Amino acid sequence: MLWEPTPESIRNTRMAAFARWVEERRGLSFGDPTDYDALWRWSVDHLDQFWGDLARWAGLLDVPDDRVLTDRSMPGAVWFPGTTVNYAEQALRHATDERPALVVVAEDAEPVEVPWAALRMQVGAFAATLRRLGVQRGDRVVGYLPNVPEAIVAFLGAAAVGAVWSSCAPDFGTRAVLDRFAQIEPVVLVAVDGYRFNGKEHDRRDVVAELRAGLPTVRTTVAVPRLFPGEVPDGALPWAEAVRDEQEPVFEALPFDSPLWILYSSGTTGLPKGIVHPHGGVVLEQLKSGLLHQDLGPGDRFYWYTSTAWMMWNVVVSSLLSGATAVVHDGAPAYPAVDAQFALAARVGVTVLGTSPGYLAACQKAGVRPGDDHDLSALRVLGCTGSPLPAASYHWVYDAVGTDLQLTSASGGTDVATGFIGSSPLLPVVAGELQRPNLAVAVASWDEDGHPVVGELGELVVTEPMPSMPLYFWNDPGGARYREAYFEPWPGVWRHGDWLEITSRGTCVITGRSDSTLNRGGVRMGTADIYAAVESVPEVLDCVVLGVEQPDGGYWMPLFVQLAPGEELTDELAGRLRTAIREQASPRHVPDEIIAVPGVPHTRTGKRLEVPLKKLFQGVDPARAVNTGAVDDASLVEHYVGLARDRASSR
């Protein structure tokens, strides 16, 4: 145990205040100080009471219990039928002159504070522009933008009119963006001309031109200047003009299940799936996460290192729902020095800082001591997600960052735009463990036969509905792809694809993905994007890429290539492969190593053996990792077994 709340600190949390309110309303008792496990058990046993009480306590909705969850089916649960809500209205309701809505940080500029009133007026202006452009409820508005305030204004403006938002980061290449945006047929594209990262400028004007050509449904492009402020593409609307007529926003009253945004699956087995989440469900889940689990409210400054391609960007924006100030960072995670995120936290008074296990490991390996080098007195929570956080990093945080803070590790995802397992200010922090399942999330670990297990690894499942579970996948009218993604092999039970151990004490340990998603620093990408880039190089006949979580918290991403007869893996060819991935897919997913192999094993239906090969490099016994009877060329597997053995012996 590395940190423990006091009875007094527990009683002063919003979670305890909510519990006391429920106790008085329902005639219950959760203990003094509040017992989190008792509160969680009530929340999952009485979903209608929990979500109705949270909506009422937070000032969102007031409905009777029997109108909260009228159909518990998964998928297809029906929440708060007949009620209306608008995410943007809820995010902007905390207007005050005392604190800013945003603190904007960039590599090339001093921090800038954006007042609540200014944010509201800009959102109102952009929403009015969308209406003048003919954008209607349900139309798609997309952003090709870095983590800048224009992205937040555009998103909230789209939400205000009932349009559906989607975004990609500008480090994604043309093909990767079109794979996502083309399928949802947007009518407005908000695009930046370039971005700065790690002290360098990246011109994206050519990519924007290709996107405009490849998205025939786009009627208007709104040009956001970043590198070339005096230049506007032909026929585009300048950002300054789009937000010129500042005004109070007009919010459409939308049904609770109206689509809010489209996030994307990794695209492991084809085009990335468009995951559609609802206004009401996201508002409720993010209020729960912010107000209760992170104890977030007015006066807090919430920062999480992210790009607009990761759902944590949506979480940063959602901190506005709790009345907190969102810290918006456009830049590299370790620029100009490895401790950049801690320096930023000290500079602008961050109270909740979120990052990745990889970043904490990099700081540890560099020998930095942020608590000695920076004034982190405002920091009370250090959050971490994206991949499992090893116990060594817990110890380093409390040694080198500070002893009087809560270190939280969370597991959730793009699929639900929130967390399954995470933090509670009522509970201690134990090295290497996540504190508990989140309130109203019926998490369990199941073995392959569908039986709950404790103290051993199983599949992470959710056995009851959550308000922010996807409404549907885009272009999946019958819901077949949706059910296949989450509700197989157990119909009516959500299978997430993570390995989970629930300990006898109720804490949780996530050991990695049970599928083949590439997840580097929390930014997920499917292998299909990598294959498309690699296979554009003529010397390559076949390839397979793996994302291998390491026991020390590291992440190893090798690319194995089968070359055409007579070809060799020279430095020049390896360089071209890396360039192809960087430009066509993502610079964040350039492989750590490129290794020539005699071939790539597939299933008998032609699928690459990604998960079995990944297990080999995680040390799983070959007989358990690979069913060679299901492989098209079993002899190839032995080559990878040898590579895994050699790598293990050299570490």
Rosetta blueprint (number, residue, H / E / L):
1 M L
2 L L
3 W E
4 E L
5 P L
6 T L
7 P H
8 E H
9 S H
10 I H
11 R H
12 N L
13 T L
14 R H
15 M H
16 A H
17 A H
18 F H
19 A H
20 R H
21 W H
22 V H
23 E H
24 E H
25 R H
26 R H
27 G L
28 L L
29 S L
30 F L
31 G L
32 D L
33 P L
34 T L
35 D L
36 Y H
37 D H
38 A H
39 L H
40 W H
41 R H
42 W H
43 S H
44 V H
45 D H
46 H L
47 L H
48 D H
49 Q H
50 F H
51 W H
52 G H
53 D H
54 L H
55 A H
56 R H
57 W H
58 A L
59 G L
60 L L
61 L L
62 D L
63 V L
64 P L
65 D H
66 D H
67 R H
68 V L
69 L E
70 T E
71 D E
72 R L
73 S L
74 M L
75 P L
76 G L
77 A L
78 V E
79 W E
80 F L
81 P L
82 G L
83 T L
84 T E
85 V E
86 N L
87 Y H
88 A H
89 E H
90 Q H
91 A H
92 L L
93 R L
94 H L
95 A L
96 T L
97 D L
98 E L
99 R L
100 P E
101 A E
102 L E
103 V E
104 V E
105 V E
106 A E
107 E L
108 D L
109 A E
110 E E
111 P E
112 V E
113 E E
114 V E
115 P E
116 W H
117 A H
118 A H
119 L H
120 R H
121 M H
122 Q H
123 V H
124 G H
125 A H
126 F H
127 A H
128 A H
129 T H
130 L H
131 R H
132 R H
133 L L
134 G L
135 V L
136 Q L
137 R L
138 G L
139 D L
140 R E
141 V E
142 V E
143 G E
144 Y E
145 L L
146 P L
147 N L
148 V L
149 P H
150 E H
151 A H
152 I H
153 V H
154 A H
155 F H
156 L H
157 G H
158 A H
159 A H
160 A H
161 V H
162 G L
163 A L
164 V E
165 W E
166 S E
167 S E
168 C E
169 A L
170 P L
171 D L
172 F L
173 G L
174 T H
175 R H
176 A H
177 V H
178 L H
179 D H
180 R H
181 F H
182 A H
183 Q H
184 I H
185 E L
186 P L
187 V L
188 V E
189 L E
190 V E
191 A E
192 V E
193 D L
194 G E
195 Y E
196 R E
197 F E
198 N L
199 G L
200 K E
201 E E
202 H E
203 D E
204 R L
205 R H
206 D H
207 V H
208 V H
209 A H
210 E H
211 L H
212 R H
213 A H
214 G H
215 L L
216 P L
217 T L
218 V L
219 R L
220 T E
221 T E
222 V E
223 A E
224 V E
225 P L
226 R L
227 L L
228 F L
229 P L
230 G L
231 E L
232 V L
233 P L
234 D L
235 G L
236 A L
237 L E
238 P E
239 W H
240 A H
241 E H
242 A H
243 V L
244 R L
245 D L
246 E L
247 Q L
248 E L
249 P L
250 V L
251 F L
252 E L
253 A L
254 L E
255 P E
256 F L
257 D L
258 S L
259 P E
260 L E
261 W E
262 I E
263 L E
264 Y E
265 S L
266 S L
267 G L
268 T L
269 T L
270 G L
271 L L
272 P L
273 K L
274 G E
275 I E
276 V E
277 H E
278 P E
279 H H
280 G H
281 G H
282 V H
283 V H
284 L H
285 E H
286 Q H
287 L H
288 K H
289 S H
290 G H
291 L H
292 L H
293 H H
294 Q L
295 D L
296 L L
297 G L
298 P L
299 G L
300 D L
301 R E
302 F E
303 Y E
304 W E
305 Y L
306 T L
307 S L
308 T L
309 A L
310 W L
311 M H
312 M H
313 W H
314 N H
315 V H
316 V H
317 V H
318 S H
319 S H
320 L H
321 L H
322 S H
323 G L
324 A L
325 T E
326 A E
327 V E
328 V E
329 H E
330 D E
331 G L
332 A L
333 P L
334 A L
335 Y L
336 P L
337 A L
338 V L
339 D L
340 A H
341 Q H
342 F H
343 A H
344 L H
345 A H
346 A H
347 R H
348 V H
349 G L
350 V L
351 T L
352 V E
353 L E
354 G E
355 T E
356 S L
357 P H
358 G H
359 Y H
360 L H
361 A H
362 A H
363 C H
364 Q H
365 K H
366 A H
367 G L
368 V L
369 R L
370 P H
371 G H
372 D H
373 D H
374 H L
375 D L
376 L L
377 S L
378 A L
379 L L
380 R L
381 V E
382 L E
383 G E
384 C E
385 T L
386 G L
387 S L
388 P L
389 L L
390 P L
391 A H
392 A H
393 S H
394 Y H
395 H H
396 W H
397 V H
398 Y H
399 D H
400 A H
401 V L
402 G L
403 T L
404 D L
405 L L
406 Q E
407 L E
408 T E
409 S E
410 A L
411 S E
412 G E
413 G E
414 T L
415 D L
416 V L
417 A L
418 T E
419 G E
420 F E
421 I E
422 G E
423 S L
424 S L
425 P L
426 L L
427 L L
428 P L
429 V E
430 V L
431 A L
432 G L
433 E L
434 L E
435 Q L
436 R E
437 P E
438 N L
439 L L
440 A L
441 V L
442 A L
443 V E
444 A E
445 S E
446 W E
447 D L
448 E L
449 D L
450 G L
451 H L
452 P E
453 V L
454 V L
455 G L
456 E L
457 L L
458 G E
459 E E
460 L E
461 V E
462 V E
463 T L
464 E L
465 P L
466 M L
467 P L
468 S L
469 M L
470 P L
471 L L
472 Y E
473 F E
474 W L
475 N L
476 D L
477 P L
478 G L
479 G L
480 A H
481 R H
482 Y H
483 R H
484 E H
485 A H
486 Y H
487 F L
488 E L
489 P L
490 W L
491 P L
492 G L
493 V L
494 W E
495 R E
496 H E
497 G E
498 D E
499 W E
500 L E
501 E E
502 I E
503 T L
504 S L
505 R L
506 G L
507 T L
508 C E
509 V E
510 I E
511 T E
512 G E
513 R E
514 S L
515 D L
516 S L
517 T L
518 L E
519 N E
520 R E
521 G L
522 G L
523 V E
524 R E
525 M E
526 G L
527 T H
528 A H
529 D H
530 I H
531 Y H
532 A H
533 A H
534 V H
535 E L
536 S L
537 V L
538 P L
539 E L
540 V E
541 L E
542 D E
543 C E
544 V E
545 V E
546 L L
547 G L
548 V E
549 E E
550 Q L
551 P L
552 D L
553 G L
554 G L
555 Y E
556 W E
557 M L
558 P E
559 L E
560 F E
561 V E
562 Q E
563 L E
564 A L
565 P L
566 G L
567 E L
568 E L
569 L L
570 T L
571 D H
572 E H
573 L H
574 A H
575 G H
576 R H
577 L H
578 R H
579 T H
580 A H
581 I H
582 R H
583 E H
584 Q H
585 A L
586 S L
587 P H
588 R H
589 H H
590 V L
591 P L
592 D L
593 E E
594 I E
595 I E
596 A E
597 V L
598 P L
599 G L
600 V L
601 P L
602 H E
603 T E
604 R L
605 T L
606 G L
607 K L
608 R E
609 L L
610 E H
611 V H
612 P H
613 L H
614 K H
615 K H
616 L H
617 F H
618 Q L
619 G L
620 V L
621 D L
622 P H
623 A H
624 R H
625 A H
626 V L
627 N L
628 T H
629 G H
630 A H
631 V E
632 D L
633 D L
634 A H
635 S H
636 L H
637 V H
638 E H
639 H H
640 Y H
641 V H
642 G H
643 L H
644 A H
645 R H
646 D H
647 R H
648 A H
649 S H
650 S H
651 R L
